[in-house]
Amino acid sequence: GVCVDVQPRTRGRSELLIEEFMLLANESAARVAREKSIPFVYRVHENPSPEKLERLEEVLNRMNIPHPVLDEVRPCHFAQILKNAKDSPLLPALNNLLLRSMAKAKYAPTPVGHFGLALADYTHFTSPIRRYPDLAIHRILSDVVLGYSKDWFDKRYAAFVQHASERSSAAELRAMTAERDCEDCYKAEYMLAHIGEEFDAVIASVTDFGFYVELPSTVQGLVHVGSLPEGEYTCDGVIHLTEQRSNTVYTVGQAVRVRCDKADVNSGNIDFSLVTDQPLQAGHPRMPCFFVLGLFFLPEIWYNEICMSISNAKRKNAMDKYKTLALNTVIFAVGSFGSKILLFFLTRLYTGNIISDNLNTKEMLEITANFLIPVFTFS
């Protein structure tokens, strides 16, 4: 078959209720094993490392998200952070950031608790027909019912639970990778029928080579920096991709309009491009104060510098040279704010003090460059 549609998965009230029952069953099975001190395969989720918490706090400060002190982090702290950002467009990115800050859940023979679920005892007990750790636990608990001694359990299961935990954790990672790759391939197959179509999307993450967008259907793809307007792009590694010259900012959580350009089923990669060339978010002007100052002071400064470097000159002999300079300058500045500055400059040039006939070609080129660079900068 061919994938004809992609929709986000939703859970109904009955499914949520069943999940609560399953959590209670898993917690109860783990508690029995811990209280009896028998070898067991626990589902553990360790506390976040101090390095990841430090990085998380730094990013939260940059995102201006209120958060509690994370020196002694607890699960309720993460819930509070999400609550503080519930109305922010950065919520999806923040949720992914919190997930990356936490340790990876795994299987282990030691009961260290489950940070994400805020439980001291937890295991996987309810699905023995599809998960090997559950099957192993059912085998151990069946022997508990039969009344074997602790020494017997240690002899029979001590090495077994260690080996089963390691193998199950490794197999889970392979299964998750295969599942994710399979979903990506099906999504790419679906988008093959929509090449050239436009979609509303949200920027999901930013990288040095562009940014990823997510459609309402959960399809994700890359807007490569090569498809963006030409410029020098830098990424802060968190939420911003900025074009340095125009100060255009692409921010995680922003709504964009994209067009599907390519879909590769084998790799599961999907390429998008922005539909509009308009900046998504204009940053603050790069030099607002200097721009205003240039309106009033720079023409006079430029004119005075030229006059100070010219003495005992004759206007008539040098006029032909400066007519060429003035003409070239006007051509480059027409239609820009720099033309207003040029008006002052040329007025003073032709009606003010004299200019030198001793200027050589090198000096004229230096004057031209020193004059045109600020004009382009402020235009």
GUSE-122343 format. One record per residue (C-alpha): residue number from 1; x, y, z. Coordinates in steps of 0.05 Angstrom, whole numbers. Example, Ala and Ser with C-alpha at 12.3 -4.5 7.8 and 13.67 -1.06 7.14 Angstrom:
residues 2
   num       xx       yy       zz
     1      246      -90      156
     2      273      -21      143
This chain:
residues 379
   num       xx       yy       zz
     1        0        0        0
     2       17       73       -5
     3       12      124       52
     4      -47      170       35
     5      -52      212       98
     6      -14      231      161
     7      -49      255      224
     8      -26      268      295
     9      -43      212      343
    10      -93      229      397
    11     -113      190      460
    12     -184      183      484
    13     -209      182      556
    14     -214      106      558
    15     -142       98      536
    16     -118      147      588
    17     -157      110      641
    18     -126       43      620
    19      -56       74      622
    20      -68       95      694
    21      -85       23      712
    22      -22       -1      677
    23       21       49      715
    24       -8       24      781
    25        5      -49      762
    26       77      -34      741
    27       90        4      805
    28       60      -51      848
    29      102     -106      815
    30      166      -66      826
    31      148      -52      898
    32      139     -126      913
    33      208     -142      885
    34      242      -86      922
    35      210     -104      989
    36      230     -177      981
    37      300     -157      957
    38      299     -208      901
    39      335     -201      834
    40      290     -162      786
    41      289     -123      721
    42      269      -52      738
    43      250        5      692
    44      293       63      716
    45      299      136      698
    46      357      171      732
    47      359      244      753
    48      387      294      701
    49      461      305      704
    50      488      371      734
    51      518      389      666
    52      452      382      630
    53      416      421      685
    54      466      477      679
    55      456      480      604
    56      381      478      613
    57      381      536      662
    58      424      577      615
    59      376      565      557
    60      314      580      600
    61      345      647      619
    62      357      664      546
    63      286      645      529
    64      259      688      586
    65      221      629      615
    66      209      634      690
    67      236      573      726
    68      252      548      796
    69      323      538      820
    70      348      472      791
    71      404      456      841
    72      362      400      871
    73      316      385      814
    74      250      348      823
    75      198      325      772
    76      151      380      795
    77      203      432      773
    78      198      409      701
    79      122      410      705
    80      125      482      732
    81      170      503      674
    82      120      476      623
    83       63      510      660
    84       99      577      658
    85      108      570      582
    86       39      543      565
    87       19      606      526
    88       87      615      492
    89      101      596      419
    90      165      566      446
    91      127      511      483
    92      142      455      432
    93      216      472      431
    94      217      477      506
    95      184      409      513
    96      238      378      469
    97      291      415      508
    98      267      386      574
    99      265      316      544
   100      337      323      520
   101      358      348      589
   102      333      284      622
   103      370      218      624
   104      348      162      579
   105      302      111      612
   106      330       40      612
   107      326      -28      645
   108      369      -42      706
   109      374      -93      763
   110      378      -37      815
   111      315        2      836
   112      336       75      830
   113      266      101      815
   114      235      136      755
   115      247      211      752
   116      198      224      695
   117      139      190      729
   118      160      213      798
   119      157      142      824
   120      204      106      871
   121      185       37      844
   122      172       22      771
   123      180      -34      721
   124      148      -60      657
   125      100     -115      676
   126       36     -108      635
   127       58     -130      565
   128       92     -198      568
   129       67     -217      498
   130      106     -162      464
   131      164     -142      510
   132      217     -188      537
   133      229     -150      603
   134      156     -161      620
   135      161     -235      605
   136      223     -241      649
   137      187     -207      706
   138      127     -253      700
   139      175     -312      705
   140      206     -284      769
   141      139     -266      801
   142      112     -335      785
   143      169     -364      827
   144      153     -314      882
   145       82     -342      885
   146      112     -412      891
   147      148     -390      954
   148      221     -401      938
   149      273     -372      986
   150      315     -310      974
   151      379     -351      968
   152      346     -392      914
   153      327     -328      876
   154      397     -301      882
   155      427     -364      855
   156      377     -371      798
   157      365     -299      776
   158      424     -254      798
   159      463     -261      733
   160      400     -268      692
   161      371     -200      710
   162      437     -165      695
   163      442     -196      627
   164      368     -186      612
   165      371     -112      631
   166      430      -98      585
   167      402     -136      526
   168      333     -106      534
   169      359      -34      537
   170      400      -45      474
   171      342      -78      437
   172      296      -21      457
   173      342       30      425
   174      346       -9      361
   175      270      -16      359
   176      258       58      372
   177      307       77      316
   178      274       29      267
   179      205       55      286
   180      226      128      276
   181      260      113      209
   182      199       75      185
   183      153      133      203
   184      199      182      167
   185      197      139      104
   186      121      135      104
   187      116      211      115
   188      164      222       56
   189      121      175       14
   190       60      215       32
   191       93      281       13
   192      113      254      -55
   193       41      266      -77
   194       46      339      -52
   195      109      365      -85
   196      101      438     -103
   197       43      449      -54
   198       44      501        1
   199       32      489       75
   200       27      527      139
   201       82      505      187
   202      119      522      250
   203      194      526      259
   204      210      466      304
   205      286      474      312
   206      345      512      284
   207      413      489      261
   208      475      517      229
   209      450      493      161
   210      378      518      164
   211      317      502      206
   212      266      446      211
   213      192      460      203
   214      134      417      226
   215       66      414      192
   216        0      405      231
   217        2      333      207
   218       68      323      246
   219      108      318      181
   220      176      350      190
   221      226      374      139
   222      286      419      129
   223      289      489      101
   224      362      490       81
   225      401      554       90
   226      418      550       15
   227      344      563       -2
   228      341      625       42
   229      359      694       18
   230      434      701        7
   231      471      723       69
   232      513      704      128
   233      473      660      176
   234      492      643      248
   235      455      597      296
   236      455      606      371
   237      443      531      379
   238      377      541      415
   239      321      582      383
   240      350      633      334
   241      379      631      264
   242      401      701      245
   243      423      732      180
   244      477      780      201
   245      472      832      147
   246      397      844      147
   247      388      821      219
   248      331      776      197
   249      315      726      252
   250      283      658      244
   251      257      636      312
   252      233      570      339
   253      157      572      346
   254      146      622      289
   255       92      607      238
   256      116      604      167
   257       89      587       98
   258      130      533       62
   259      130      495       -3
   260      148      422       -9
   261      206      417      -58
   262      231      345      -50
   263      216      280      -14
   264      263      221      -11
   265      228      157       11
   266      292      117       20
   267      323      166       69
   268      258      195       97
   269      283      266       84
   270      236      321       63
   271      259      389       37
   272      218      453       42
   273      230      525       21
   274      199      589       46
   275      142      615        2
   276      152      688       19
   277      217      728       15
   278      193      775       70
   279      233      771      135
   280      199      729      188
   281      222      774      244
   282      262      837      236
   283      312      849      291
   284      330      916      319
   285      364      962      269
   286      438      947      269
   287      460     1019      278
   288      400     1063      295
   289      439     1116      332
   290      493     1122      279
   291      440     1125      225
   292      407     1186      257
   293      474     1218      272
   294      494     1209      200
   295      435     1250      177
   296      460     1311      214
   297      534     1305      223
   298      567     1258      172
   299      559     1304      112
   300      593     1360      148
   301      648     1313      174
   302      662     1285      104
   303      663     1355       74
   304      710     1383      127
   305      757     1323      122
   306      764     1335       47
   307      774     1410       55
   308      826     1399      110
   309      865     1354       63
   310      862     1406        7
   311      898     1472        9
   312      921     1524      -40
   313      880     1492      -96
   314      844     1519     -155
   315      773     1498     -165
   316      772     1506     -240
   317      827     1456     -255
   318      800     1402     -209
   319      726     1409     -227
   320      728     1357     -283
   321      756     1305     -236
   322      703     1317     -184
   323      646     1318     -234
   324      663     1246     -248
   325      667     1230     -174
   326      600     1264     -161
   327      565     1229     -219
   328      588     1160     -196
   329      568     1174     -125
   330      498     1198     -144
   331      486     1136     -187
   332      501     1090     -128
   333      459     1130      -79
   334      396     1145     -120
   335      334     1118      -87
   336      366     1111      -19
   337      371     1153       42
   338      443     1167       23
   339      419     1213      -32
   340      398     1264       21
   341      469     1263       48
   342      497     1270      -22
   343      454     1332      -33
   344      488     1367       24
   345      557     1343        2
   346      550     1364      -71
   347      520     1431      -53
   348      579     1448       -9
   349      626     1419      -61
   350      603     1464     -117
   351      586     1526      -77
   352      632     1524      -18
   353      707     1526      -11
   354      756     1508      -66
   355      782     1439      -81
   356      851     1419     -101
   357      880     1408     -169
   358      937     1371     -137
   359      896     1308     -122
   360      925     1247     -156
   361      887     1185     -176
   362      903     1147     -112
   363      878     1204      -68
   364      813     1209     -108
   365      801     1134     -101
   366      812     1138      -26
   367      763     1196      -20
   368      712     1158      -63
   369      718     1094      -21
   370      714     1132       45
   371      652     1167       21
   372      614     1110      -11
   373      624     1058       45
   374      584     1098       96
   375      531     1114       43
   376      519     1039       31
   377      521     1025      106
   378      466     1074      123
   379      422     1066       61
